[in-house]
Amino acid sequence: MPLTVAAAVLGAALLHAVWNALLRFQGDRLTMVTLLVAFSGLFALPGALWTGPPEPAAWPWLAASMGLHVGYNVFLARAYGHGELGRVYPLARGAAPLLTLVAGGLLLGQTLEAWARVGVITLAGGILLLALEDGWRAFRHNPRSVAYSLTTALFIAGYTLADGVGARTASNAHAYVLWLFVMNGLPLLLHRLATGRGGGGAALLANWRAAAIGGLLSLGAYWIAIWAMTVAPIAAVAALRESSVVFAVLIGVLFLQEPFTRIRALSVLIVLAGLVMLRL
């Protein structure tokens, strides 16, 4: 992977960790996610109108990604409602690269060099170690958090593959991602209204600033990732993007009063080792 692409994906990882941390500062997670996705679509709209729609062959992938993103946002919000950032985030993001690596090989025929595969597995292992630092007690004490986090990982792997292929099919990654964000806001908003727990204007007034910032960060982070998937292997980009867990750990320690244990330090080192392998 070229150094410039790797650096861009690392920047996207930082943006991704920040907007996920914003969810932990707010009250109702699903309301916050809905507002965040709506704002990201609003920010993407001018660019989408400027670029025009992607190639017709990309629309089935866009439709699949929209459905998968709804599932991702719903289950991510539920996971955050039952667990702390330092466990939910790395568990969901750590399992996703392994699923993407396997599914990419089986479904798309995309394979990585042996050293890169070791890098993906190493990176994912470091993240999962971070999520399970309390051992298997996490499954006994908070099974819903674990279940929601792993389900979120399935959706992450699904939309990652759909968007990687869709952006390549579209011939214009920028048009693809802009239209994706514009179209993603509607299904989640409809889902939120169907639950009868929208919160109305009060929720908007209470959360609009954080949602606007998070929406802009989310748009920028995924825009970079999708572009990178058109110039580098999807599985490698997906794994490199999960270095965001390192930033999430630092955010949790500095701003959310989460402890920086020896297990977390070891996990970060393992993740960094995986990043080096991917870069090589």
C-alpha positions as a Markdown table, in Angstrom:
| # | Residue | x | y | z |
|---|---|---|---|---|
| 1 | Met | 0.0 | 0.0 | 0.0 |
| 2 | Pro | 1.5 | 3.4 | -0.9 |
| 3 | Leu | 2.5 | 5.5 | 2.0 |
| 4 | Thr | 0.2 | 8.4 | 1.0 |
| 5 | Val | -2.8 | 6.1 | 1.0 |
| 6 | Ala | -1.8 | 4.6 | 4.4 |
| 7 | Ala | -1.4 | 8.0 | 5.9 |
| 8 | Ala | -4.8 | 9.1 | 4.6 |
| 9 | Val | -6.5 | 6.0 | 6.0 |
| 10 | Leu | -4.8 | 6.7 | 9.4 |
| 11 | Gly | -6.2 | 10.2 | 9.3 |
| 12 | Ala | -9.7 | 8.7 | 8.6 |
| 13 | Ala | -9.2 | 6.4 | 11.5 |
| 14 | Leu | -8.7 | 9.4 | 13.8 |
| 15 | Leu | -11.8 | 11.1 | 12.5 |
| 16 | His | -13.8 | 7.9 | 13.0 |
| 17 | Ala | -12.7 | 7.4 | 16.6 |
| 18 | Val | -13.7 | 11.0 | 17.4 |
| 19 | Trp | -17.2 | 10.8 | 16.1 |
| 20 | Asn | -17.8 | 7.5 | 17.9 |
| 21 | Ala | -16.6 | 9.1 | 21.1 |
| 22 | Leu | -19.2 | 11.9 | 20.6 |
| 23 | Leu | -21.9 | 9.2 | 21.0 |
| 24 | Arg | -20.7 | 8.4 | 24.4 |
| 25 | Phe | -21.1 | 12.0 | 25.6 |
| 26 | Gln | -24.8 | 12.2 | 24.6 |
| 27 | Gly | -28.0 | 10.8 | 26.2 |
| 28 | Asp | -30.1 | 8.7 | 23.8 |
| 29 | Arg | -27.6 | 7.0 | 21.4 |
| 30 | Leu | -30.0 | 6.2 | 18.5 |
| 31 | Thr | -31.4 | 9.7 | 18.4 |
| 32 | Met | -27.8 | 11.0 | 18.3 |
| 33 | Val | -26.9 | 8.5 | 15.5 |
| 34 | Thr | -30.0 | 9.5 | 13.5 |
| 35 | Leu | -29.1 | 13.2 | 13.7 |
| 36 | Leu | -25.5 | 12.5 | 12.9 |
| 37 | Val | -26.4 | 10.6 | 9.8 |
| 38 | Ala | -28.9 | 13.2 | 8.7 |
| 39 | Phe | -26.3 | 16.0 | 9.1 |
| 40 | Ser | -23.7 | 14.0 | 7.2 |
| 41 | Gly | -26.2 | 13.6 | 4.3 |
| 42 | Leu | -26.9 | 17.3 | 4.4 |
| 43 | Phe | -23.2 | 18.1 | 4.1 |
| 44 | Ala | -22.8 | 15.6 | 1.3 |
| 45 | Leu | -25.8 | 17.0 | -0.7 |
| 46 | Pro | -24.0 | 19.9 | -2.5 |
| 47 | Gly | -21.2 | 17.6 | -3.6 |
| 48 | Ala | -23.6 | 14.9 | -4.8 |
| 49 | Leu | -25.4 | 17.5 | -6.9 |
| 50 | Trp | -22.1 | 18.7 | -8.3 |
| 51 | Thr | -20.7 | 15.3 | -9.3 |
| 52 | Gly | -24.0 | 13.8 | -10.5 |
| 53 | Pro | -25.1 | 10.2 | -9.7 |
| 54 | Pro | -22.6 | 7.3 | -10.1 |
| 55 | Glu | -22.8 | 4.8 | -12.9 |
| 56 | Pro | -26.0 | 2.7 | -13.0 |
| 57 | Ala | -24.0 | -0.5 | -12.2 |
| 58 | Ala | -23.1 | 1.0 | -8.8 |
| 59 | Trp | -26.7 | 1.4 | -7.7 |
| 60 | Pro | -27.3 | -2.2 | -6.5 |
| 61 | Trp | -24.3 | -1.8 | -4.3 |
| 62 | Leu | -25.5 | 1.5 | -3.0 |
| 63 | Ala | -28.9 | -0.1 | -2.1 |
| 64 | Ala | -27.2 | -3.0 | -0.3 |
| 65 | Ser | -24.9 | -0.6 | 1.6 |
| 66 | Met | -27.9 | 1.5 | 2.6 |
| 67 | Gly | -29.6 | -1.4 | 4.2 |
| 68 | Leu | -26.4 | -2.6 | 5.9 |
| 69 | His | -25.7 | 0.9 | 7.3 |
| 70 | Val | -29.1 | 1.0 | 8.9 |
| 71 | Gly | -28.3 | -2.2 | 10.7 |
| 72 | Tyr | -24.9 | -1.0 | 11.6 |
| 73 | Asn | -26.2 | 2.3 | 13.1 |
| 74 | Val | -29.0 | 0.6 | 15.0 |
| 75 | Phe | -26.8 | -2.1 | 16.6 |
| 76 | Leu | -24.0 | 0.3 | 17.3 |
| 77 | Ala | -26.3 | 2.6 | 19.2 |
| 78 | Arg | -27.7 | -0.4 | 21.2 |
| 79 | Ala | -24.2 | -1.6 | 21.9 |
| 80 | Tyr | -23.2 | 1.8 | 23.3 |
| 81 | Gly | -26.4 | 1.8 | 25.4 |
| 82 | His | -25.1 | -1.4 | 27.2 |
| 83 | Gly | -21.3 | -1.0 | 27.3 |
| 84 | Glu | -18.4 | 1.5 | 27.6 |
| 85 | Leu | -16.5 | 2.9 | 24.6 |
| 86 | Gly | -13.4 | 1.0 | 25.5 |
| 87 | Arg | -15.1 | -2.4 | 25.1 |
| 88 | Val | -17.9 | -1.9 | 22.5 |
| 89 | Tyr | -15.7 | 0.0 | 20.0 |
| 90 | Pro | -12.8 | -2.4 | 19.8 |
| 91 | Leu | -14.9 | -5.5 | 19.9 |
| 92 | Ala | -17.0 | -4.4 | 16.9 |
| 93 | Arg | -14.0 | -2.9 | 15.0 |
| 94 | Gly | -11.7 | -5.8 | 15.9 |
| 95 | Ala | -14.0 | -8.6 | 14.6 |
| 96 | Ala | -14.8 | -6.7 | 11.4 |
| 97 | Pro | -11.4 | -7.0 | 9.7 |
| 98 | Leu | -11.3 | -10.8 | 10.1 |
| 99 | Leu | -14.8 | -11.1 | 8.7 |
| 100 | Thr | -13.9 | -8.8 | 5.8 |
| 101 | Leu | -10.7 | -10.8 | 5.1 |
| 102 | Val | -12.6 | -14.1 | 5.0 |
| 103 | Ala | -15.7 | -12.8 | 3.1 |
| 104 | Gly | -13.5 | -10.9 | 0.6 |
| 105 | Gly | -11.6 | -14.0 | -0.3 |
| 106 | Leu | -14.7 | -16.3 | -0.5 |
| 107 | Leu | -17.2 | -14.0 | -2.1 |
| 108 | Leu | -15.0 | -11.6 | -4.2 |
| 109 | Gly | -11.9 | -13.7 | -4.8 |
| 110 | Gln | -9.7 | -10.9 | -3.3 |
| 111 | Thr | -6.7 | -12.3 | -1.6 |
| 112 | Leu | -3.8 | -10.6 | 0.2 |
| 113 | Glu | -0.1 | -11.5 | 0.3 |
| 114 | Ala | 0.8 | -13.8 | 3.2 |
| 115 | Trp | 2.5 | -11.1 | 5.2 |
| 116 | Ala | -0.5 | -8.7 | 4.7 |
| 117 | Arg | -2.8 | -11.5 | 5.9 |
| 118 | Val | -0.7 | -11.9 | 9.0 |
| 119 | Gly | -0.8 | -8.2 | 9.5 |
| 120 | Val | -4.6 | -8.2 | 9.4 |
| 121 | Ile | -4.9 | -11.0 | 11.8 |
| 122 | Thr | -2.4 | -9.4 | 14.2 |
| 123 | Leu | -4.1 | -6.1 | 14.1 |
| 124 | Ala | -7.5 | -7.7 | 14.7 |
| 125 | Gly | -6.1 | -9.8 | 17.5 |
| 126 | Gly | -4.7 | -6.8 | 19.3 |
| 127 | Ile | -8.1 | -5.0 | 19.1 |
| 128 | Leu | -10.0 | -8.0 | 20.3 |
| 129 | Leu | -7.6 | -8.4 | 23.2 |
| 130 | Leu | -8.3 | -4.8 | 24.2 |
| 131 | Ala | -12.1 | -5.5 | 24.1 |
| 132 | Leu | -11.8 | -8.6 | 26.2 |
| 133 | Glu | -9.3 | -7.4 | 28.8 |
| 134 | Asp | -11.5 | -8.6 | 31.6 |
| 135 | Gly | -11.6 | -12.1 | 30.2 |
| 136 | Trp | -14.7 | -14.1 | 29.4 |
| 137 | Arg | -16.5 | -12.3 | 32.3 |
| 138 | Ala | -17.6 | -9.8 | 29.7 |
| 139 | Phe | -19.9 | -12.5 | 28.2 |
| 140 | Arg | -21.4 | -13.3 | 31.6 |
| 141 | His | -21.8 | -9.8 | 33.0 |
| 142 | Asn | -22.9 | -8.0 | 29.9 |
| 143 | Pro | -23.9 | -10.4 | 27.2 |
| 144 | Arg | -26.1 | -7.9 | 25.4 |
| 145 | Ser | -23.2 | -5.6 | 24.8 |
| 146 | Val | -21.1 | -8.4 | 23.4 |
| 147 | Ala | -23.9 | -9.6 | 21.1 |
| 148 | Tyr | -24.7 | -6.2 | 19.8 |
| 149 | Ser | -21.0 | -5.4 | 19.2 |
| 150 | Leu | -20.5 | -8.6 | 17.2 |
| 151 | Thr | -23.6 | -8.1 | 15.2 |
| 152 | Thr | -22.3 | -4.6 | 14.5 |
| 153 | Ala | -19.1 | -6.2 | 13.2 |
| 154 | Leu | -21.1 | -8.3 | 10.7 |
| 155 | Phe | -22.7 | -5.2 | 9.3 |
| 156 | Ile | -19.4 | -3.4 | 9.1 |
| 157 | Ala | -17.9 | -6.3 | 7.1 |
| 158 | Gly | -21.0 | -6.3 | 4.8 |
| 159 | Tyr | -21.1 | -2.6 | 4.0 |
| 160 | Thr | -17.3 | -2.5 | 3.7 |
| 161 | Leu | -17.3 | -5.1 | 0.9 |
| 162 | Ala | -20.4 | -3.6 | -0.7 |
| 163 | Asp | -18.9 | -0.1 | -0.8 |
| 164 | Gly | -15.5 | -1.3 | -1.9 |
| 165 | Val | -17.0 | -3.0 | -4.9 |
| 166 | Gly | -19.6 | -0.3 | -5.5 |
| 167 | Ala | -17.0 | 2.5 | -5.6 |
| 168 | Arg | -14.9 | 0.6 | -8.1 |
| 169 | Thr | -18.0 | -0.1 | -10.2 |
| 170 | Ala | -19.0 | 3.5 | -10.1 |
| 171 | Ser | -15.8 | 4.7 | -11.7 |
| 172 | Asn | -16.0 | 7.7 | -9.5 |
| 173 | Ala | -15.4 | 7.0 | -5.8 |
| 174 | His | -16.3 | 10.6 | -4.9 |
| 175 | Ala | -19.7 | 10.4 | -6.5 |
| 176 | Tyr | -20.4 | 7.1 | -4.9 |
| 177 | Val | -19.6 | 8.1 | -1.3 |
| 178 | Leu | -21.5 | 11.4 | -1.6 |
| 179 | Trp | -24.7 | 9.8 | -2.9 |
| 180 | Leu | -24.3 | 7.1 | -0.3 |
| 181 | Phe | -24.4 | 9.6 | 2.6 |
| 182 | Val | -27.2 | 11.5 | 1.0 |
| 183 | Met | -29.3 | 8.4 | 0.7 |
| 184 | Asn | -28.3 | 6.8 | 4.0 |
| 185 | Gly | -30.1 | 9.5 | 6.1 |
| 186 | Leu | -33.6 | 8.6 | 4.9 |
| 187 | Pro | -33.8 | 4.9 | 5.9 |
| 188 | Leu | -32.5 | 5.5 | 9.4 |
| 189 | Leu | -34.7 | 8.5 | 9.9 |
| 190 | Leu | -37.7 | 6.4 | 8.8 |
| 191 | His | -36.7 | 3.7 | 11.2 |
| 192 | Arg | -36.4 | 6.2 | 14.0 |
| 193 | Leu | -39.8 | 7.6 | 13.4 |
| 194 | Ala | -41.3 | 4.1 | 13.2 |
| 195 | Thr | -40.1 | 3.4 | 16.7 |
| 196 | Gly | -42.1 | 6.3 | 18.1 |
| 197 | Arg | -39.1 | 7.6 | 20.1 |
| 198 | Gly | -37.8 | 10.4 | 17.9 |
| 199 | Gly | -37.7 | 13.1 | 20.6 |
| 200 | Gly | -38.8 | 15.8 | 18.2 |
| 201 | Gly | -37.4 | 19.3 | 18.4 |
| 202 | Ala | -36.1 | 18.9 | 21.9 |
| 203 | Ala | -33.7 | 16.2 | 20.8 |
| 204 | Leu | -32.6 | 18.3 | 17.9 |
| 205 | Leu | -32.0 | 21.4 | 20.0 |
| 206 | Ala | -30.1 | 19.4 | 22.6 |
| 207 | Asn | -27.8 | 17.5 | 20.2 |
| 208 | Trp | -27.6 | 19.4 | 16.9 |
| 209 | Arg | -24.1 | 20.8 | 17.5 |
| 210 | Ala | -22.5 | 17.5 | 18.4 |
| 211 | Ala | -24.5 | 15.8 | 15.7 |
| 212 | Ala | -23.3 | 18.3 | 13.1 |
| 213 | Ile | -19.7 | 17.9 | 14.1 |
| 214 | Gly | -20.0 | 14.1 | 14.2 |
| 215 | Gly | -21.7 | 14.1 | 10.8 |
| 216 | Leu | -18.9 | 16.1 | 9.2 |
| 217 | Leu | -16.3 | 13.8 | 10.7 |
| 218 | Ser | -18.1 | 10.7 | 9.7 |
| 219 | Leu | -18.4 | 11.9 | 6.1 |
| 220 | Gly | -14.7 | 12.8 | 5.9 |
| 221 | Ala | -13.6 | 9.5 | 7.5 |
| 222 | Tyr | -15.6 | 7.2 | 5.2 |
| 223 | Trp | -15.0 | 9.3 | 2.1 |
| 224 | Ile | -11.2 | 8.8 | 2.6 |
| 225 | Ala | -11.7 | 5.0 | 3.2 |
| 226 | Ile | -13.9 | 4.4 | 0.2 |
| 227 | Trp | -11.4 | 6.3 | -2.0 |
| 228 | Ala | -8.6 | 4.2 | -0.6 |
| 229 | Met | -10.5 | 1.0 | -1.4 |
| 230 | Thr | -10.4 | 1.9 | -5.1 |
| 231 | Val | -6.5 | 2.1 | -5.1 |
| 232 | Ala | -5.6 | -0.6 | -2.5 |
| 233 | Pro | -7.0 | -4.0 | -1.5 |
| 234 | Ile | -10.3 | -3.7 | 0.4 |
| 235 | Ala | -9.3 | -6.0 | 3.2 |
| 236 | Ala | -6.0 | -4.1 | 3.8 |
| 237 | Val | -7.8 | -0.7 | 3.9 |
| 238 | Ala | -10.5 | -2.1 | 6.2 |
| 239 | Ala | -7.9 | -3.4 | 8.6 |
| 240 | Leu | -5.8 | -0.3 | 8.5 |
| 241 | Arg | -8.8 | 1.8 | 9.2 |
| 242 | Glu | -9.4 | -0.1 | 12.5 |
| 243 | Ser | -6.3 | 1.5 | 13.9 |
| 244 | Ser | -8.9 | 4.0 | 15.1 |
| 245 | Val | -9.0 | 1.8 | 18.2 |
| 246 | Val | -5.7 | 3.3 | 19.3 |
| 247 | Phe | -7.2 | 6.8 | 19.1 |
| 248 | Ala | -10.4 | 5.6 | 20.8 |
| 249 | Val | -8.3 | 4.2 | 23.7 |
| 250 | Leu | -6.6 | 7.6 | 24.1 |
| 251 | Ile | -9.9 | 9.4 | 23.9 |
| 252 | Gly | -11.4 | 7.1 | 26.5 |
| 253 | Val | -8.5 | 7.6 | 28.9 |
| 254 | Leu | -8.2 | 11.4 | 28.5 |
| 255 | Phe | -11.9 | 12.4 | 28.3 |
| 256 | Leu | -14.0 | 9.6 | 29.5 |
| 257 | Gln | -12.0 | 8.6 | 32.6 |
| 258 | Glu | -11.4 | 5.1 | 31.4 |
| 259 | Pro | -8.3 | 3.4 | 32.8 |
| 260 | Phe | -5.1 | 2.7 | 30.8 |
| 261 | Thr | -4.3 | -0.8 | 31.9 |
| 262 | Arg | -1.3 | -2.9 | 31.0 |
| 263 | Ile | -3.6 | -5.0 | 28.8 |
| 264 | Arg | -4.7 | -2.0 | 26.9 |
| 265 | Ala | -1.1 | -0.9 | 26.5 |
| 266 | Leu | -0.2 | -4.4 | 25.2 |
| 267 | Ser | -3.1 | -4.3 | 22.8 |
| 268 | Val | -2.1 | -1.0 | 21.4 |
| 269 | Leu | 1.5 | -2.4 | 20.7 |
| 270 | Ile | 0.0 | -5.4 | 19.0 |
| 271 | Val | -2.1 | -3.2 | 16.8 |
| 272 | Leu | 0.9 | -1.1 | 15.9 |
| 273 | Ala | 2.8 | -4.3 | 15.0 |
| 274 | Gly | -0.1 | -5.2 | 12.7 |
| 275 | Leu | 0.0 | -1.8 | 11.1 |
| 276 | Val | 3.7 | -2.2 | 10.3 |
| 277 | Met | 3.1 | -5.6 | 8.7 |
| 278 | Leu | 0.4 | -4.1 | 6.5 |
| 279 | Arg | 2.6 | -1.2 | 5.5 |
| 280 | Leu | 5.4 | -3.6 | 4.5 |
